[in-house]
Amino acid sequence: MSTHPHVHKTSERPAAYQQEIYSKGLKGIKPRFSFDVTQWGSMAKEILPASAWGYVHGNAGTRETYENNRKSFKKWAIVPNRLVKFDKVDLTTKVLGLELNNPLIIAPVGVLQIFHEDKEGGVAKAGGNVNVPYTLSTAAASSIEEAAEASGDGLRFFQLYWPSRGHDDITISMLKRAKAAGYRALFVTLDTYILGWRPDDENHAYNPFLRPDAIGVEIGFSDPVFRSKFKQMTGKQVEEDMSNAARTWSQIVFPGVSNGWEDLDFLKQHWDGPIVLKGIQTVADAKKAVSAGVQGIVVSNHGGRQVDGCIASLEMLPEIADAVGDKIDVLFDSGITCGADIVKALALGAKAVLVGRPYVYGLAFGGQDGVEHVLKSLLGELDLSLQLSGVPSVNKKHLNRDILRRVE
């Protein structure tokens, strides 16, 4: 397994996926999956058990935050430029000191095994095949090492659900394992130290983290420090009392109390590489992130899953990017569903975007192949949208607010 993963450079542009499909059409071969992004969710829903669909599609409360995220994209419209002469769009960008083929990152999503048996490994492989960095969730159904092996020499990041300081030994163990397995950046989720009020999960009495299996808790079950502490505490191996082990691990990674800004120094001591804070929604917090000396932030409200009635992340992105975008890498997550959404988020100040639910739908309806289809479709549409809008690259000198108009 490579400890220095990199993104393969490729000369073929993402829009070539469209030509591939049309060429097959000449031989009477129709695509296996729909290209209509509005259908991906319903395709997944048809296949998944109600509890799994409720988990991925569900949101906090009345879904208002989720709806605000979606509405916020409709408040901005792309204004194309004409007679701009260039061969193909340059999608390459530099994020966290790393050269990326394109400004897309696979967001961390937990419990992927409830959607398809390909789980984290399938998503990691898909990311490697399509040159999109993969982010492993702490709430995975695979170990840190298994996901890394599946990722091969693809670029990969590790997302931390941060235990309370009373469990620093477990945090250190996870960070050491991630570093040893070639994860290049640490994404620290700030808004999920306790699970939000989620009616879909409550209706199904479904919390995947409390069940007597390794789904969502495998990183803990495979952790030497946790295993040793659990044995000491109960006199049993994890496998002998999985219900208790799952509950114990969940209480460690969802401790119910947030860590503080002062605790970031501890992470910096134990992670040798870029640190990104995920869940920033205010200019004040973005400035604190700069002062704390981290390398990036993700403007995100967890896709509407944590707090109902919240402002859309896209509404906050421009002022956050204006305030700190020259000092820190500003990434965006929450509500991305198509290529045009990516254009808008980049134009409003994000250096890259994280995509979550769409690839999970792809995983549900097609396993690894479904994930690749979703990623290739998003990138293909991004490529053509920029070409047809007269935008030669994702560099800020070309892709900025000048190509957008606010519309109500």
N, C-alpha and C positions, 0 to 999 in steps of 0.2 A: 504493500500500500504506500502510495506517495505521501510524503509529509510536506511537499511543496507543490500543492495543486496550482494549476494555472488555467486560464481560459484560453482555449484554442482559438487562434485567429482563423477566420474563414473568409474567402473571397466572395462566396455566394451571399447575395443579399436576402434578407428575410422574405421579401415579396416574391422570391422564386417559388415559394410554397404554392402560390396561386397557379403559377405556370405548370408545376408538377401535376396539380389536380386537373387542369385543363387538358394536359397531354394524355393523362389516363382516360379522360372523358372521350377522347378520340377513339379509344379502343373499347368503349362501352363500359368503362370502370367508373362507378360513382364513388364519392368519398364515403368512408365508413362512419364518420361523425359529422354532425351539422356544423356549419360555419356561422350560424346565427347565434350570436352570444346570448340573445334573449331566450334561447331554447335550452341552454346548457343546464340551468337549474331544474327545469321541468323534466329533462332527460334523467338527471340524477334522482329526482324525487320518485320517478316511476320504479326505480330499481331498489332504492334504499329502504330499510325498515323505518317505520315512523320515528323511532327514537333517534336514529342516526341522522335522518333528514332534519328533525327538529334541532339537533345539536349544531349542524353546520349552517342551517338557514336561520336559526333562531337569533333573537336579539334581546336586549334589555327592554323590559316594560312594554310599552305600546309600539315599539319599533321606530319611535320618532327620530332618534339619532341616526339610525340607518337611513331613514327617508330623507333626513336633512343632508346626509352625505350624498345621496343620489341627486337630490334637487340642486345641490351646489354646483354640480358639473353643468347643469342646464342653464345656469346663470352666466356662463361664459361661452362665447361663440368664436370659432376660428375665422379669421379674416385672411384669405389667401392672397399672396403676391403673385404677379404674372411676369412672364418673360425673364425668369431667373434661370440662367443656363448652368446646369451641372449634371453629371452623369448619374450619380447615385448618392443617396443620403449617407452621410457619415454618422453612424449611430454610436461610435466608440466614445467612451467617457472614462474619466478617472474618478474613482470613489474610494475614500479611505486609503488613498495611496496605491490603489490597485487598478490596473488597466482592465476595463470591462468592454466586451464586445458590443454591449447595448445597455441602456439605462433601466433594465428590468431585473428585479430580484424576487425569488420565490419566498414569500412570507412564511414565518413559522406558524404551522397549524398542528395542533396536538391530535392524539388518538386516531391517526390516519387508518389504522387497521379496521375501524368500524365502517369505513367506506369501501375498502378493497383490500384483498390479501397482498397486493403489491406494496402497500403501506409506504413507510418512509424511504425504503430502498428504491422503490419504483419512481418516486418523485425525485430523489437524488440523481438517479440514472438519467431521467428525462432532462433534468437541468443540465447535466454534463453534456448530453447529446445536442442540446439546443443552445449551449453557451450562456445559460442563465444561472447565476449563483444560487445555491440551495441553502436555506436556513433551517436547521434542525431545532424543533421545539423541545424544551425540557419535558413537556407532557407527551413524549413520544411513546410508541409501541415497539420501538427498536432501541437498542443501546447506542451510545455515542459512537462506539467502534464499528458496529454493524452498518450504520448509516454512512460512516466515512468510507468503509470498504465499498459500498454500493456506489458512492460518489466518485470513486477512482481518483483521477487527476483533475476532476472538476473543482471549481472554486466553491468553498463551503464556509458557512458562518454558524455560530452556535448561539441560540437564544436562551437566556437564563431567566427562569422564574426564581427570584432571589430569596433564599431562606432568610429568616431573622438571624441576627448576629450571634445568637446562642448556638447556631448550627454552622459556624464559620468553617469547621473541619469538613463538612459535607460540601459546602460551596467550593472550597479549595480543591477538593477531590474532583468535582465535576469540571472545574476549570483546567486542572492538570490533564485530565483525560481528554478534554476537547483540544487542548494545545498539542498533546502527543499524537492525536489523530488527525492533525493537519487542518483544523478549523482556523480561519485567518482573522476573523473579527468576532467580537462579543456583542450581541444585541441584548440589552437588559430591559425587560418589560417592566414598566413602572406602574401600570394601571390595573394589575390583576393579582394583587397580594391576597385578594379574596374574590371568589367568583361572584359576578353581579346577579341581579334579580332577572332570571331568565324563564319566562312563562312556558316556553316550549319544552324545556327540560323538566320543569316542575310538573307540567301536565302529564308527562310520561314517567314521572318519578325516576328520572334518569340522570345519574351523575356517573360518568364513565370512570372517574378516578376512585370510586369506592368499591368497585366490583372485584371479586376474587380471581382476577387474572392480571396479566402484565400490561394490558392496554392502558396507555397514558402514564404508567408508572415504571416502565422497563428501565429507564435511566437510573432510577433509585434501586430497583431490584438487582441491577448489574453493578451497583457501586460498592466497592470493598468497604468503605467507611460506614455506609448505611447498613450493610449486611452485618458487619461486626457489632455495631451498636444495637441492632435489632436482636441479635443473638444474645447479647449481654442483658438486654432489657426483658426478653421473653423466655429465654432458654431454648428458643426454636429457630430453625432456619426460615428464611423468607418463604420458601416453597411449602413449609409445613403449616403456615398460617397466613395464607395470602390475603384474606379479608383484612386482618389486623395490620399486615404489612402495607397494604394499599392505603388504608386509612392513615397510618402513621406517616408514610411518605407524603401523602397529600397535605397533611397538616404542616409538614416541613416546608414544602414549596409554595403553599398558599397559607401563610402563617396568620393572616387576618389583620396584621399590622404592617404598615409600610416602613421600610428603612428610610433614613434621612440623607440629605445632601452630604453631610459630613462623613457618611459611611462609604462614599464613592472612593475615598482614598484606599480603603481596604481592597476594593476590586482592582484598582490600579496597581497595587503591590503584587497582586496574584495573577494578573493577566498581562502577558507580554504581547501587546498588539492593540489595534484600534478598539475602542469601546464606544458603543452607540446606545443612546438612551431612547427607548421606544415608548411613545405615549405622551409626548410633549404637545401641549395645546395653547400655551400662552407665551408671549414675548418675554415676560419676566422669567419663566422657567427656562426658556431658550438661552437667555443671558446667563443664568446660573450654570447651565450646562457648559457654556464657554469658560466661565470662571473656574469650574471644576476640572477643566483640562481634558475633557473627553473629546473624541475625534468627530462624532456625528450625533445627530438626533433624528428621530422619525416623528414627523408631525402626524399624529394618529389618535383616534378615539376607539381603537380596537374594533373598527368596523361596526360600531354601534352595539357591541355585545356586552358592554360593562355598565354604562350609565345611560338611562333614558333621558330624553329632553335636552341632549347636549348639542352644542354648536357643531356644525360640519367642520371636519378637519381642513377641507379645502378653503373654507372661509378664513381660517387663521393662517394658512400657508403664506400668502403674500407678505403680511406684516412681519411674520417670523423670519422669512427669507430676507426681507429688507434689513431687519435688525441684526442678524447674525450670519447671513449667507456668505460673507467674505471672510469669516473667522472659523467656520465649522461646516462640515458637510450636512446639508439639510436634505433629508429623504422624506418621502411621503407614502402614506398608507391609509386606506379607508375609503372604499367606494369605487376603486378602479374596476371597470368591467370590460373595457374595450380599448382599441388603439387610440381613439380620439380623446378618451379620458387621460391617457398617458401624455398625449401632446399638451393638454391643458395644464396638468400638474407640473410638467417640466417648464412650461412657459411661465407659470406663476412662481417659479423659484426652486423647485425640487431638482436635485442632481440626478436622482434615480427614484423609481417607485417600486413599492412592494405590492405584489398581487397575491390574494389569498383565496377567497371563495371560488373564483372561476376555475382554478386548477384543481381544487377539491372536487368540484362537479365533474371535471374531466377524469379524475381518478376514479370516481364512482361509476361513470358510464363506460370507461375504457381502460382502467388500470394505467400502467406506465404510458401506453400508447395514447390514451386519452389526455394525460397531462402534457405530453409532447404536442399533441394537436392544439390544445388551448394556448400553450406558450408560443408555438409557431404562428398561430392565427393572430394573437395579440401583436407580435412583432411584425408580421406581414402587414397588418393594417397600419401600425405605427409608421413603418417604412413608406408605404404609399401615401398616407395622409400628409406626411412631411414633404414628400416629393411633389404632390399635387398642390401644396400650399406654398411652394417656392421657398422651402426652408432647407438649406443644404446640409445642416448638421444639427446635433443636439447641443452644440456649444452655445453659451448664453448670448454671444454676439449675434447669432442667427435665431435662436429659439428663446424668445422672451415675451414680455407682455404686449409688445407692439403687434403681435399677430393675433391678439385676442380683443374682443369687445365685450364689455359687461352688458348683458341683456336681462331685463326682468320679465 
